[in-house]
Amino acid sequence: MIIKKRQLLLATLIIALGAAVFVNWYYTRPDIESVNADASETTTLPQVQEGANLGDARYVISTDATLEDAPAQAKANEYFASAKLRRQTAHDEASEALNDVIKDGSSSETVAKQASEVLEELANSIALESDIENLISAKVGCENLVILNRGNAEIIVENGSLDDVAIVKIKEIAVKQTGYPVENISITEMEY
């Protein structure tokens, strides 16, 4: 049995994802955080830095996230990573099938031309999905997944990131990038 490059790459990505999930779980376990919380309570005295310069970087601990949010955030990160991997795999399989039709000598010229056009549409769709995701991340600041399918745009965002302003920004980005009417764009907030 010959292992193809794509299968090897997919196996490597799955192992890397598993390792990332394990490391995330390992460092966000409640017993580790409670030990760290106990240690930080004993050292709450302010420290004065001698010779500090204006603009020096300092480590700041955020109090926005609570211990209850960590498992939910890990679940959301895992969902988005696996969804993007599944989407990429589906795109790769479709692209490979279209390339096989194009390269097949027994395919008629019209079939090869149609496959080439569909392949070009797929490539444009992939690039557009990525562009929209990057713009939403930059302008709204949330993890998201964009799925373009036959004139419709499905946008999934992480829980707690939608408000009226965010919805307007996301729809504005999607309409501007795709040219789809607003009614063909749906935004779903992930529930976890």
MARBALO-129808 format. One record per atom (N, C-alpha, C): atom name; residue in one letter; x, y, z. Coordinates in steps of 0.1 Angstrom, whole numbers. Last residue first. Layout:
N
PT atom res    c1    c2    c3
PT   CA   A     X     Y     Z
...
end
This chain:
192
PT atom res    c1    c2    c3
PT    N   Y  -222   266   230
PT   CA   Y  -215   256   237
PT    C   Y  -216   258   252
PT    N   E  -231   276   198
PT   CA   E  -236   274   211
PT    C   E  -227   263   218
PT    N   M  -221   302   176
PT   CA   M  -219   288   181
PT    C   M  -224   287   195
PT    N   E  -243   321   157
PT   CA   E  -234   321   169
PT    C   E  -233   307   174
PT    N   T  -245   326   123
PT   CA   T  -248   317   134
PT    C   T  -238   319   145
PT    N   I  -258   344    97
PT   CA   I  -247   344   108
PT    C   I  -253   336   119
PT    N   S  -262   344    62
PT   CA   S  -267   340    76
PT    C   S  -255   339    85
PT    N   I  -271   359    33
PT   CA   I  -260   358    43
PT    C   I  -266   355    56
PT    N   N  -291   365    16
PT   CA   N  -284   352    14
PT    C   N  -272   350    23
PT    N   E  -300   390    23
PT   CA   E  -308   379    27
PT    C   E  -302   365    24
PT    N   V  -281   407    10
PT   CA   V  -280   405    25
PT    C   V  -288   393    29
PT    N   P  -267   392   -20
PT   CA   P  -277   401   -13
PT    C   P  -277   397     2
PT    N   Y  -232   390   -27
PT   CA   Y  -245   384   -25
PT    C   Y  -254   394   -18
PT    N   G  -207   400   -30
PT   CA   G  -217   405   -39
PT    C   G  -231   399   -37
PT    N   T  -185   392   -14
PT   CA   T  -192   382   -23
PT    C   T  -201   388   -33
PT    N   Q  -175   415    -1
PT   CA   Q  -166   406    -7
PT    C   Q  -173   396   -17
PT    N   K  -198   430     7
PT   CA   K  -188   436    -1
PT    C   K  -179   426    -8
PT    N   V  -212   410    22
PT   CA   V  -218   416    10
PT    C   V  -208   422     1
PT    N   A  -193   405    43
PT   CA   A  -197   395    34
PT    C   A  -203   400    21
PT    N   I  -190   431    55
PT   CA   I  -179   424    49
PT    C   I  -183   414    39
PT    N   E  -217   435    63
PT   CA   E  -211   444    54
PT    C   E  -198   438    47
PT    N   K  -220   414    81
PT   CA   K  -228   414    69
PT    C   K  -222   423    59
PT    N   I  -201   422   101
PT   CA   I  -200   409    94
PT    C   I  -207   409    81
PT    N   K  -212   447   109
PT   CA   K  -198   446   103
PT    C   K  -197   433    95
PT    N   V  -237   439   119
PT   CA   V  -236   448   108
PT    C   V  -222   447   101
PT    N   I  -228   423   140
PT   CA   I  -237   417   129
PT    C   I  -236   426   117
PT    N   A  -215   441   156
PT   CA   A  -207   430   150
PT    C   A  -215   424   138
PT    N   V  -236   458   164
PT   CA   V  -225   463   156
PT    C   V  -217   452   149
PT    N   D  -252   440   179
PT   CA   D  -257   447   167
PT    C   D  -246   452   158
PT    N   D  -231   412   186
PT   CA   D  -240   422   191
PT    C   D  -244   429   178
PT    N   L  -214   382   192
PT   CA   L  -223   389   184
PT    C   L  -231   400   192
PT    N   S  -197   367   208
PT   CA   S  -191   377   199
PT    C   S  -201   386   191
PT    N   G  -207   346   222
PT   CA   G  -205   358   229
PT    C   G  -199   369   221
PT    N   N  -192   320   204
PT   CA   N  -202   324   213
PT    C   N  -198   337   220
PT    N   E  -179   326   171
PT   CA   E  -178   320   185
PT    C   E  -188   327   194
PT    N   V  -198   321   141
PT   CA   V  -189   329   149
PT    C   V  -189   323   163
PT    N   I  -202   312   108
PT   CA   I  -203   308   121
PT    C   I  -193   315   130
PT    N   I  -220   320    79
PT   CA   I  -209   324    88
PT    C   I  -212   320   102
PT    N   E  -227   312    47
PT   CA   E  -230   308    61
PT    C   E  -218   312    69
PT    N   A  -240   325    19
PT   CA   A  -229   326    27
PT    C   A  -233   322    42
PT    N   N  -250   314   -14
PT   CA   N  -253   317     0
PT    C   N  -240   317     8
PT    N   G  -243   306   -39
PT   CA   G  -249   319   -38
PT    C   G  -253   323   -23
PT    N   R  -233   280   -34
PT   CA   R  -243   283   -43
PT    C   R  -250   296   -41
PT    N   N  -217   286    -5
PT   CA   N  -223   275   -12
PT    C   N  -234   280   -20
PT    N   L  -191   292    18
PT   CA   L  -198   298     6
PT    C   L  -204   286    -2
PT    N   I  -186   296    51
PT   CA   I  -189   286    41
PT    C   I  -197   292    30
PT    N   V  -164   306    75
PT   CA   V  -172   310    64
PT    C   V  -173   299    55
PT    N   L  -159   309   110
PT   CA   L  -158   300    99
PT    C   L  -168   304    88
PT    N   N  -140   326   135
PT   CA   N  -152   324   127
PT    C   N  -149   314   116
PT    N   E  -132   344   165
PT   CA   E  -130   332   157
PT    C   E  -142   330   148
PT    N   C  -132   380   164
PT   CA   C  -137   368   169
PT    C   C  -133   356   159
PT    N   G  -129   407   156
PT   CA   G  -121   402   166
PT    C   G  -126   389   172
PT    N   V  -139   424   137
PT   CA   V  -148   420   148
PT    C   V  -140   414   159
PT    N   K  -117   429   119
PT   CA   K  -127   439   123
PT    C   K  -136   437   135
PT    N   A  -102   405   119
PT   CA   A   -96   418   120
PT    C   A  -105   428   125
PT    N   S  -121   385   114
PT   CA   S  -112   384   126
PT    C   S  -106   397   129
PT    N   I  -132   394    90
PT   CA   I  -140   393   102
PT    C   I  -132   393   115
PT    N   L  -109   391    74
PT   CA   L  -115   404    76
PT    C   L  -124   404    88
PT    N   N  -105   363    74
PT   CA   N   -95   372    79
PT    C   N  -100   386    82
PT    N   E  -130   354    63
PT   CA   E  -126   350    77
PT    C   E  -115   360    82
PT    N   I  -127   365    37
PT   CA   I  -138   370    46
PT    C   I  -135   366    60
PT    N   D  -104   351    28
PT   CA   D  -104   366    29
PT    C   D  -115   371    38
PT    N   S  -114   325    28
PT   CA   S  -103   328    36
PT    C   S  -102   343    38
PT    N   E  -135   327     9
PT   CA   E  -138   322    23
PT    C   E  -126   327    32
PT    N   L  -120   334   -14
PT   CA   L  -129   343    -8
PT    C   L  -133   339     6
PT    N   A  -104   311   -18
PT   CA   A   -98   323   -15
PT    C   A  -107   333    -9
PT    N   I  -126   293   -24
PT   CA   I  -116   290   -13
PT    C   I  -109   303    -8
PT    N   S  -137   305   -46
PT   CA   S  -145   303   -34
PT    C   S  -136   301   -22
PT    N   N  -116   302   -65
PT   CA   N  -121   315   -61
PT    C   N  -129   315   -48
PT    N   A  -115   274   -66
PT   CA   A  -104   281   -62
PT    C   A  -107   295   -57
PT    N   L  -141   269   -77
PT   CA   L  -137   264   -64
PT    C   L  -125   271   -58
PT    N   E  -139   282  -102
PT   CA   E  -149   287   -92
PT    C   E  -145   282   -78
PT    N   E  -119   265  -113
PT   CA   E  -116   279  -111
PT    C   E  -126   285  -101
PT    N   L  -134   241  -114
PT   CA   L  -122   242  -106
PT    C   L  -118   256  -103
PT    N   V  -154   248  -132
PT   CA   V  -158   245  -118
PT    C   V  -146   246  -109
PT    N   E  -137   251  -155
PT   CA   E  -144   262  -150
PT    C   E  -149   260  -135
PT    N   S  -128   224  -157
PT   CA   S  -118   235  -155
PT    C   S  -125   248  -150
PT    N   A  -152   211  -163
PT   CA   A  -144   208  -150
PT    C   A  -134   219  -147
PT    N   Q  -157   223  -188
PT   CA   Q  -166   225  -176
PT    C   Q  -159   222  -163
PT    N   K  -135   212  -202
PT   CA   K  -137   227  -201
PT    C   K  -146   230  -189
PT    N   A  -141   185  -201
PT   CA   A  -128   190  -195
PT    C   A  -129   205  -193
PT    N   V  -165   185  -215
PT   CA   V  -165   181  -201
PT    C   V  -152   186  -194
PT    N   T  -156   194  -240
PT   CA   T  -165   202  -233
PT    C   T  -166   198  -218
PT    N   E  -138   173  -247
PT   CA   E  -133   187  -246
PT    C   E  -143   195  -238
PT    N   S  -143   143  -228
PT   CA   S  -145   151  -240
PT    C   S  -140   165  -237
PT    N   S  -119   120  -215
PT   CA   S  -129   131  -213
PT    C   S  -130   139  -225
PT    N   S   -97   104  -219
PT   CA   S  -110   100  -224
PT    C   S  -121   110  -222
PT    N   G   -76   115  -205
PT   CA   G   -76   116  -219
PT    C   G   -89   112  -226
PT    N   D   -78   134  -176
PT   CA   D   -82   121  -182
PT    C   D   -83   123  -197
PT    N   K   -74   159  -166
PT   CA   K   -63   152  -171
PT    C   K   -66   139  -178
PT    N   I  -100   166  -158
PT   CA   I   -93   174  -168
PT    C   I   -82   167  -174
PT    N   V  -106   146  -139
PT   CA   V  -114   147  -151
PT    C   V  -107   155  -162
PT    N   D   -86   152  -120
PT   CA   D   -86   139  -127
PT    C   D   -94   140  -139
PT    N   N   -94   178  -112
PT   CA   N   -81   176  -119
PT    C   N   -81   163  -126
PT    N   L  -117   170   -99
PT   CA   L  -118   178  -111
PT    C   L  -106   178  -119
PT    N   A  -106   155   -77
PT   CA   A  -116   149   -87
PT    C   A  -117   157  -100
PT    N   E   -91   175   -65
PT   CA   E   -84   164   -70
PT    C   E   -93   157   -81
PT    N   S  -112   193   -56
PT   CA   S  -101   197   -66
PT    C   S   -94   186   -72
PT    N   A  -125   176   -38
PT   CA   A  -132   181   -50
PT    C   A  -122   186   -61
PT    N   E  -104   172   -20
PT   CA   E  -110   161   -27
PT    C   E  -117   165   -39
PT    N   D  -100   199   -11
PT   CA   D   -89   191   -17
PT    C   D   -95   179   -25
PT    N   H  -125   204     1
PT   CA   H  -120   212   -10
PT    C   H  -109   205   -18
PT    N   A  -125   185    22
PT   CA   A  -135   185    11
PT    C   A  -131   193    -1
PT    N   T  -103   195    36
PT   CA   T  -102   181    31
PT    C   T  -113   180    19
PT    N   Q  -112   220    44
PT   CA   Q  -100   219    36
PT    C   Q  -100   205    29
PT    N   R  -133   212    61
PT   CA   R  -136   220    49
PT    C   R  -124   219    39
PT    N   R  -119   198    81
PT   CA   R  -129   191    73
PT    C   R  -132   198    60
PT    N   L  -104   220    91
PT   CA   L   -97   209    85
PT    C   L  -107   201    76
PT    N   K  -125   236   100
PT   CA   K  -117   241    89
PT    C   K  -109   230    83
PT    N   A  -135   219   120
PT   CA   A  -144   223   109
PT    C   A  -135   228    97
PT    N   S  -113   218   138
PT   CA   S  -117   206   131
PT    C   S  -126   209   119
PT    N   A  -111   245   146
PT   CA   A  -100   238   139
PT    C   A  -104   226   132
PT    N   F  -137   249   157
PT   CA   F  -133   257   145
PT    C   F  -121   250   138
PT    N   Y  -136   230   178
PT   CA   Y  -146   229   168
PT    C   Y  -142   237   156
PT    N   E  -114   239   194
PT   CA   E  -114   226   188
PT    C   E  -124   224   176
PT    N   N  -124   264   202
PT   CA   N  -112   263   194
PT    C   N  -111   250   187
PT    N   A  -146   255   217
PT   CA   A  -148   263   205
PT    C   A  -136   262   196
PT    N   K  -133   241   237
PT   CA   K  -142   234   229
PT    C   K  -145   241   216
PT    N   A  -119   262   249
PT   CA   A  -111   251   243
PT    C   A  -120   243   233
PT    N   Q  -140   277   258
PT   CA   Q  -131   282   248
PT    C   Q  -123   271   241
PT    N   A  -150   259   277
PT   CA   A  -159   263   266
PT    C   A  -150   269   255
PT    N   P  -128   257   295
PT   CA   P  -133   245   288
PT    C   P  -142   249   276
PT    N   A  -127   286   303
PT   CA   A  -116   279   297
PT    C   A  -120   266   289
PT    N   D  -149   296   317
PT   CA   D  -148   299   303
PT    C   D  -137   291   296
PT    N   E  -144   289   343
PT   CA   E  -155   283   336
PT    C   E  -155   285   321
PT    N   L  -124   306   351
PT   CA   L  -121   292   350
PT    C   L  -132   284   342
PT    N   T  -127   335   330
PT   CA   T  -128   328   342
PT    C   T  -125   314   340
PT    N   A  -112   364   316
PT   CA   A  -116   350   314
PT    C   A  -117   343   328
PT    N   D  -105   389   326
PT   CA   D  -117   388   318
PT    C   D  -121   373   317
PT    N   T   -81   394   338
PT   CA   T   -91   389   346
PT    C   T  -105   387   339
PT    N   S   -48   389   326
PT   CA   S   -62   393   323
PT    C   S   -72   387   333
PT    N   I   -18   400   336
PT   CA   I   -27   389   337
PT    C   I   -41   394   335
PT    N   V     9   411   318
PT   CA   V    -3   415   325
PT    C   V   -12   403   325
PT    N   Y    43   419   317
PT   CA   Y    33   408   316
PT    C   Y    21   412   325
PT    N   R    55   447   299
PT   CA   R    52   440   312
PT    C   R    42   430   310
PT    N   A    80   464   281
PT   CA   A    69   455   281
PT    C   A    68   449   295
PT    N   D    87   499   283
PT   CA   D    91   485   286
PT    C   D    79   476   286
PT    N   G    78   525   282
PT   CA   G    76   516   270
PT    C   G    81   502   272
PT    N   L   102   539   302
PT   CA   L    89   541   296
PT    C   L    89   533   283
PT    N   N   121   516   322
PT   CA   N   120   526   312
PT    C   N   106   527   306
PT    N   A   132   510   355
PT   CA   A   123   507   344
PT    C   A   122   519   334
PT    N   G   149   511   377
PT   CA   G   154   514   364
PT    C   G   145   510   352
PT    N   E   132   487   396
PT   CA   E   142   497   396
PT    C   E   147   499   382
PT    N   Q    99   481   402
PT   CA   Q   110   478   393
PT    C   Q   120   490   393
PT    N   V    82   467   429
PT   CA   V    87   480   423
PT    C   V    99   476   414
PT    N   Q    54   448   433
PT   CA   Q    68   448   431
PT    C   Q    72   461   424
PT    N   P    29   443   457
PT   CA   P    33   449   445
PT    C   P    49   450   445
PT    N   L    20   411   469
PT   CA   L    26   424   472
PT    C   L    31   430   459
PT    N   T    10   386   466
PT   CA   T     2   397   460
PT    C   T     8   411   463
PT    N   T    16   358   470
PT   CA   T    26   368   465
PT    C   T    18   379   458
PT    N   T    -5   342   477
PT   CA   T     5   345   487
PT    C   T    15   355   483
PT    N   E   -20   340   454
PT   CA   E   -26   347   466
PT    C   E   -15   351   476
PT    N   S    -5   324   438
PT   CA   S    -5   339   435
PT    C   S   -11   347   446
PT    N   A    -9   299   448
PT   CA   A     5   305   449
PT    C   A     4   320   446
PT    N   D   -36   296   443
PT   CA   D   -31   296   457
PT    C   D   -18   302   458
PT    N   A   -35   296   415
PT   CA   A   -42   306   422
PT    C   A   -38   307   436
PT    N   N   -20   272   410
PT   CA   N   -15   285   406
PT    C   N   -22   297   413
PT    N   V   -39   254   420
PT   CA   V   -26   255   426
PT    C   V   -19   268   423
PT    N   S   -60   259   402
PT   CA   S   -62   262   416
PT    C   S   -49   263   424
PT    N   E   -48   251   378
PT   CA   E   -51   265   380
PT    C   E   -54   268   395
PT    N   I   -46   224   383
PT   CA   I   -33   231   381
PT    C   I   -36   246   383
PT    N   D   -72   216   386
PT   CA   D   -63   214   397
PT    C   D   -50   222   395
PT    N   P   -84   223   360
PT   CA   P   -87   230   372
PT    C   P   -78   229   384
PT    N   R   -62   225   332
PT   CA   R   -68   217   342
PT    C   R   -72   225   354
PT    N   T   -47   238   312
PT   CA   T   -60   244   317
PT    C   T   -68   235   327
PT    N   Y   -26   223   304
PT   CA   Y   -23   235   311
PT    C   Y   -36   243   316
PT    N   Y   -38   200   293
PT   CA   Y   -29   199   304
PT    C   Y   -27   212   311
PT    N   W   -54   211   272
PT   CA   W   -60   204   284
PT    C   W   -51   204   295
PT    N   N   -33   219   255
PT   CA   N   -43   229   260
PT    C   N   -50   223   273
PT    N   V   -20   195   250
PT   CA   V   -13   206   257
PT    C   V   -23   216   263
PT    N   F   -42   182   237
PT   CA   F   -36   176   249
PT    C   F   -29   187   257
PT    N   V   -45   199   215
PT   CA   V   -56   197   224
PT    C   V   -51   192   237
PT    N   A   -20   195   203
PT   CA   A   -24   208   207
PT    C   A   -35   207   217
PT    N   A   -21   168   196
PT   CA   A   -11   173   206
PT    C   A   -14   186   211
PT    N   G   -42   168   178
PT   CA   G   -43   160   190
PT    C   G   -33   165   201
PT    N   L   -30   184   158
PT   CA   L   -42   188   164
PT    C   L   -44   181   178
PT    N   A    -9   166   151
PT   CA   A    -6   180   156
PT    C   A   -18   185   163
PT    N   I   -24   145   141
PT   CA   I   -15   143   152
PT    C   I   -12   156   159
PT    N   I   -36   158   119
PT   CA   I   -44   152   130
PT    C   I   -36   150   142
PT    N   L   -13   165   104
PT   CA   L   -22   175   109
PT    C   L   -31   170   120
PT    N   T    -4   139    97
PT   CA   T     5   148   105
PT    C   T    -4   159   111
PT    N   A   -25   130    82
PT   CA   A   -22   123    94
PT    C   A   -13   132   103
PT    N   L   -23   148    60
PT   CA   L   -35   148    69
PT    C   L   -33   141    82
PT    N   L     2   141    50
PT   CA   L     0   154    55
PT    C   L   -13   155    64
PT    N   L    -4   115    42
PT   CA   L     7   117    52
PT    C   L     5   131    58
PT    N   Q   -23   120    23
PT   CA   Q   -27   112    34
PT    C   Q   -16   114    45
PT    N   R    -8   135     5
PT   CA   R   -19   141    11
PT    C   R   -24   133    23
PT    N   K    11   116    -4
PT   CA   K    16   128     3
PT    C   K     4   135    11
PT    N   K     1    82     1
PT   CA   K     2    94    -7
PT    C   K     6   106     2
PT    N   I    14    52     5
PT   CA   I     9    63    13
PT    C   I    11    75     5
PT    N   I     6    21    -9
PT   CA   I    14    33   -10
PT    C   I     7    45    -3
PT    N   M     8   -12     0
PT   CA   M     0     0     0
PT    C   M     9    12     0
end
